Each structure stands twice: as C-alpha cells, then as structure tokens.
C-alpha cells in the first residue's frame, strides 16, 4: 500500500530533479516565401525531463487551439546548468494575433500562454479562460529564412529575459545574447517552520484557523512575483493542493501568513510548501507534518445526477419552433458547474443497429455545449434552462432571460447567445458515434439551429458530460430508433407537432415521462410540467429538504487515465466527491479476462473537493497491451467497479535484434558483406547492405 504522496514523489523524480519549470525560449512561425523550419524552442534547467509537457498552438481569432505537440527528451547542460531543445511544428499560424501555450500534463499546470501580433483570451483547453501575453515582437512575410524571435539578456528564468528579433535562429541551443546568471544556480525555495499548530477548524459554524510559515529562497525572482503557501491533503499528497496564503515579494527570505479553511478534515499528515509564479518554482515540503482537528465536520453528499437533465422538449406547433428545457440536477440546495456540458440530438447512440445509416435516424452534424462562461460555473440545483431556436421562436416561450436577472431560477437563452458554443463537424452522419473531440467551436453569433434540430419521423434529445460520455437522453420514432442507454423511447411514430415532459422521481425511468401533441396546450417552457414536477423542483431547490430526490453515490469519479512515462506506466484518477470512501483498488490485465491487483490506495473518506490520485506501475508485462481497471470500497465494505478501462500500449518496448539472415533465409553474422535481413523480437524486419 502506498500513500498518494509517495506515488507522486515517484512520478516526479525524473521530472522535478530541478524545481524550476521550463519556458518557451525561441519562436519561428513566418518568413519570406513559403514558411520553413517552423517550431518552438523550450529551455530550462539541465536534466529536466519534458515527458509531461506539451506545446499547444492557439488561433487568436476566437482563442481556440488547433493542434498539440507532446514533448520528449531531457534538457541538456549547455553550460551553467541550463539548456534548450527545439521542437519542429509545421503550420504555425501567422498572427494578428496567434499564440502558443506550454502546459504540464502531469500537474495540470499552464506554464505560459504567449502570443504574437496582439493578445486574445483562450476559450479551449488546456488554457481555457487565460489571457495571452504579447511578446512584443513579430515576424512577417518578409522575414529572412533562418531567423526567429528569441529571449535574450541575463538571468535564469523566462521573466529575466526580453523578447527580441527577428534575428539569426539558434534552434536547440541557448540563444545568442542570452547569458545564464548566476551560473549553475537554479532558483530554489526551502519551506521552513510552521507556527500556530495544532490547528482546529469547525465546518458546522465556518470557523477557520491561522498560522505562519517561514521560507528562504535562492536566485532572482522578478517584480510582481507571488509566493503561495500550498496545503496538501491529509495524506500528504500535493496532487490537488489548496492555496492558503500568499505574499507578493522578490525577497529571498520571509514569513507568510495563512488561513486554513473550515471544511478541512481531521488529520495528522498534512504538509505545506511554498511555490512562486515568476519564475515558477516549487519549493520543498515542510520538514514536519501538520495536525488539523475538525471539531464539527459537515458532509454535503453529491448525487450521481450532478449535471443537466432534460425536463421538457417540443417539436413546436409548426416550422422549426423547437425548444429544449433542462433542469440542473445535484444535491438539493447546492450549486453545479455546467460549463462544457454537451447538448445534441441523436448521434447514433439511439439508432437501432440495423438502421445505422446516418441521417435516416436523425443524426445531424455537430453539437452545442455550454460555453466557458462564469455564470455557468455555479448554477443553483433545480434551475430551469430553456434553449430555443431563435431563427423560428416558439410562440409559447417566455421572455429572454439568459442570466436569471429576476432570480426566479429560470434561464431563457436563444441558441445564438454567447453563452453557447457550437461545433459543426462532430459527430458526423456519415460515421455516427460518440466522438466529440477534437472539435473547433464557434461562439456567437451562431447561425443555424442545425445540430439540435429534430427530425419529425424520429430523433433523440440528449445531454453528454464535458468529456463526451453519455449522461441523459430521450427519443421517439420508428423501428430505426431505440431508447438509448436507459431505454427512454417515449413513443413510436412521428414526432411532428409532438412534445415530451418529465414528472418526478427517477428521470431514467420511462414511466415518469409523458408525451402528447402540442395542440393540446401542454407546452410549459419555463414552468413546471405538472403538479408533481412542481413539487420535485421545489425539493431540488430546498437545502433543508428532509430527502433530496436525487440518489447519492459515495464516490463521483471524474477522470481515470494512464500514459507511459519513460519506462513506466502512470495511472491517475480524480474524484469530484467522496463519502465514506475507504480505499481504491487498481487492477491490471493483458487479456481483459484475468485481473491482478497491483495496488490498494487509501481514499479520502469524506471530501467535497476534487482530489487526485496516481500510481506508477513498474511491473507491467513488456511487449504486450496492458489494461487497467479501478474499483472503490466504502467503509461498510461495499465495492463498486468503475466502467472505464484504461489501456497502455507496451508492445514496442525492448525491441531486440533476434537474428540476421541472407536473402535465402540462412543465418549469417553481422560482418557478412552484401544484403542482410535483420529480424527483430517484435516480428518486424529490415534490409541492411553491408560493404
């Protein structure tokens, strides 16, 4: 059994042998004639393993990323303990403006978002919401081939240098005019004594506690640098640290005051560390553990239904007067972040296998999603959201109210509002599936209701999680249509002039749904569908309700993935909430039939914060595809195995030369002149001519 902090340390050993983050050091994107040798140089402390990092170009006209380049290799020592690596990236866009992000996938940290020829705000991951920093210099179609934009000056971090150029390029080496000083000394931060403990907090009456931590640092920190105090979880893991204090300073010594939130769980294994942002440096952890006493814990369970569900839909009385009404679901009386939730019609999920033929089952190109707007980050549970076709409005619609300006728990939003984003390519009728990325999203004005338009003879209305996985949906139509994952086909036959609505109880139960003609006057956009639905919505909005109408799960898993790091397999997962959660079990298989337990990881018990876990598998099967699955066990012994299986391809590892043969298949030595055929352990071969 390994604690999360131990696993994180194992993961970061090859990556954080220096605590200072790398930086973008040189850029080339435009030159005379056709663009050649485009790319980005990354520099930093020698020995930094770049396996966790990636470069993501952004189109400044809209702020959307258009490719990504996974980095690899270890930064060499070109002198004074620093060096650089060049990464060719063909097709970098030519500005006015455009930009590039440097991102750390292992710590989910945006290192920088630089732009040239202007600034923009990123609207797609991983830099969503970040403002770009204009480097102040640019290339043009007249820039000579062989030149680039570069950092020059004296220092040992990006903030100490200045962007210059275009001038003679130096891809893969530190730039001409760039001096590392002080030589051989990377910035460091040492976390010192913590004062004020043991600490006592109280969740019930929102009482926090406070203290101070000392630190020393070395190297030059730039003007405006902020030192932040990060608190680990109760096990000592910094996978998802909590910032509890800050100090704006360039000094190499100091004391920072911090405040511990009232919601923290009891524990004796908490740790602290100091990090800086200019340059980005992660300091050492506190030398002794910190005790926090939770005097009165308060646990607010989060339901499996957290997100957006369909409450009513209508094909309208005529034309394309369609609308969808959604309700925000979650623990009663709480707020839910619905940014990125996907709205779509049928994408093939509701198509009978025999009819899997594109548009014959209502599959339209593209989809909509809730934009990365601040208001969508905290919507009260029980709120209604009406989305309608503004090109042909339904006469029963209430007045527009995109922001719930009158606080009546109702948002009425036309489809072309800035609060939505639209992709017009995925999923596609010619290859219907559940793939929603990569996709280029457009923002307002959005011309066309198409991706949400309902086919009269049969279609579906569905909501998907931000990662594209299915969440909730209903359908109608002929034999070509099914009820989807939850068998929610409301009726058989044409949907022209028809509508459907939910009452109460289990929204995955078809018995709780009704349907009928619009002509009966049953459309109620923005209002409860009936008395039962009204009572259900009242409970959803009541934080003191004796019983919430949404079922609660002990653990809500939001991410489970894996990747290969150097010669090991990294597995990682995140939870949105944990209730009475005892431990996680990680298993490995090579055939998806026989599973071996490879690790048992302690869980947080009770938490309402996003928590991260990781494990480095060094005992996997070489030369094979390795599969992993995850399960979680409660304190009462109840175990749930999550549906997702992670696969990591290890088939190309340790490829060895098995033998050398001639053209007749006879085995020969490597010194035999003429044509040799080299046969490798992975079944491949190549011809080699020996003089």
Residue, then its C-alpha position, 0 to 999 in steps of 0.5 A: x500500500x502506498x500513500x498518494x504522496x509517495x506515488x507522486x514523489x515517484x512520478x516526479x523524480x525524473x521530472x522535478x530533479x530541478x524545481x524550476x519549470x521550463x519556458x518557451x525560449x525561441x519562436x519561428x512561425x513566418x518568413x519570406x516565401x513559403x514558411x520553413x523550419x517552423x517550431x518552438x524552442x523550450x529551455x530550462x534547467x539541465x536534466x529536466x525531463x519534458x515527458x509531461x509537457x506539451x506545446x499547444x498552438x492557439x488561433x487568436x481569432x476566437x482563442x481556440x487551439x488547433x493542434x498539440x505537440x507532446x514533448x520528449x527528451x531531457x534538457x541538456x547542460x549547455x553550460x551553467x546548468x541550463x539548456x534548450x531543445x527545439x521542437x519542429x511544428x509545421x503550420x504555425x499560424x501567422x498572427x494578428x494575433x496567434x499564440x502558443x501555450x506550454x502546459x504540464x500534463x502531469x500537474x495540470x499546470x499552464x506554464x505560459x500562454x504567449x502570443x504574437x501580433x496582439x493578445x486574445x483570451x483562450x476559450x479551449x483547453x488546456x488554457x481555457x479562460x487565460x489571457x495571452x501575453x504579447x511578446x512584443x515582437x513579430x515576424x512577417x512575410x518578409x522575414x529572412x529564412x533562418x531567423x526567429x524571435x528569441x529571449x535574450x539578456x541575463x538571468x535564469x528564468x523566462x521573466x529575466x529575459x526580453x523578447x527580441x528579433x527577428x534575428x539569426x535562429x539558434x534552434x536547440x541551443x541557448x540563444x545568442x545574447x542570452x547569458x545564464x546568471x548566476x551560473x549553475x544556480x537554479x532558483x530554489x525555495x526551502x519551506x521552513x517552520x510552521x507556527x500556530x499548530x495544532x490547528x482546529x477548524x469547525x465546518x458546522x459554524x465556518x470557523x477557520x484557523x491561522x498560522x505562519x510559515x517561514x521560507x528562504x529562497x535562492x536566485x532572482x525572482x522578478x517584480x510582481x512575483x507571488x509566493x503561495x503557501x500550498x496545503x496538501x491533503x491529509x495524506x500528504x499528497x500535493x496532487x490537488x493542493x489548496x492555496x492558503x496564503x500568499x505574499x507578493x515579494x522578490x525577497x529571498x527570505x520571509x514569513x507568510x501568513x495563512x488561513x486554513x479553511x473550515x471544511x478541512x478534515x481531521x488529520x495528522x499528515x498534512x504538509x505545506x510548501x511554498x511555490x512562486x509564479x515568476x519564475x515558477x518554482x516549487x519549493x520543498x515540503x515542510x520538514x514536519x507534518x501538520x495536525x488539523x482537528x475538525x471539531x464539527x465536520x459537515x458532509x454535503x453528499x453529491x448525487x450521481x445526477x450532478x449535471x443537466x437533465x432534460x425536463x421538457x422538449x417540443x417539436x413546436x406547433x409548426x416550422x422549426x419552433x423547437x425548444x429544449x428545457x433542462x433542469x440542473x440536477x445535484x444535491x438539493x440546495x447546492x450549486x453545479x458547474x455546467x460549463x462544457x456540458x454537451x447538448x445534441x440530438x441523436x448521434x447514433x447512440x439511439x439508432x437501432x443497429x440495423x438502421x445505422x445509416x446516418x441521417x435516416x435516424x436523425x443524426x445531424x452534424x455537430x453539437x452545442x455545449x455550454x460555453x466557458x462562461x462564469x455564470x455557468x460555473x455555479x448554477x443553483x440545483x433545480x434551475x430551469x434552462x430553456x434553449x430555443x431556436x431563435x431563427x423560428x421562436x416558439x410562440x409559447x416561450x417566455x421572455x429572454x432571460x439568459x442570466x436569471x436577472x429576476x432570480x426566479x431560477x429560470x434561464x431563457x437563452x436563444x441558441x445564438x447567445x454567447x453563452x453557447x458554443x457550437x461545433x459543426x463537424x462532430x459527430x458526423x452522419x456519415x460515421x455516427x458515434x460518440x466522438x466529440x473531440x477534437x472539435x473547433x467551436x464557434x461562439x456567437x453569433x451562431x447561425x443555424x439551429x442545425x445540430x439540435x434540430x429534430x427530425x419529425x419521423x424520429x430523433x433523440x434529445x440528449x445531454x453528454x458530460x464535458x468529456x463526451x460520455x453519455x449522461x441523459x437522453x430521450x427519443x421517439x420514432x420508428x423501428x430505426x430508433x431505440x431508447x438509448x442507454x436507459x431505454x427512454x423511447x417515449x413513443x413510436x411514430x412521428x414526432x411532428x407537432x409532438x412534445x415530451x415532459x418529465x414528472x418526478x422521481x427517477x428521470x431514467x425511468x420511462x414511466x415518469x415521462x409523458x408525451x402528447x401533441x402540442x395542440x393540446x396546450x401542454x407546452x410549459x417552457x419555463x414552468x413546471x410540467x405538472x403538479x408533481x414536477x412542481x413539487x420535485x423542483x421545489x425539493x431540488x431547490x430546498x437545502x433543508x429538504x428532509x430527502x433530496x430526490x436525487x440518489x447519492x453515490x459515495x464516490x463521483x469519479x471524474x477522470x481515470x487515465x494512464x500514459x507511459x512515462x519513460x519506462x513506466x506506466x502512470x495511472x491517475x484518477x480524480x474524484x469530484x466527491x467522496x463519502x465514506x470512501x475507504x480505499x481504491x483498488x487498481x487492477x491490471x490485465x493483458x487479456x481483459x479476462x484475468x485481473x491482478x491487483x497491483x495496488x490498494x490506495x487509501x481514499x479520502x473518506x469524506x471530501x467535497x473537493x476534487x482530489x487526485x490520485x496516481x500510481x506508477x506501475x513498474x511491473x507491467x508485462x513488456x511487449x504486450x497491451x496492458x489494461x487497467x481497471x479501478x474499483x472503490x470500497x466504502x467503509x461498510x465494505x461495499x465495492x463498486x467497479x468503475x466502467x472505464x478501462x484504461x489501456x497502455x500500449x507496451x508492445x514496442x518496448x525492448x525491441x531486440x535484434x533476434x537474428x540476421x539472415x541472407x536473402x535465402x533465409x540462412x543465418x549469417x553474422x553481422x560482418x557478412x558483406x552484401x544484403x542482410x535481413x535483420x529480424x527483430x523480437x517484435x516480428x518486424x524486419x529490415x534490409x541492411x547492405x553491408x560493404 
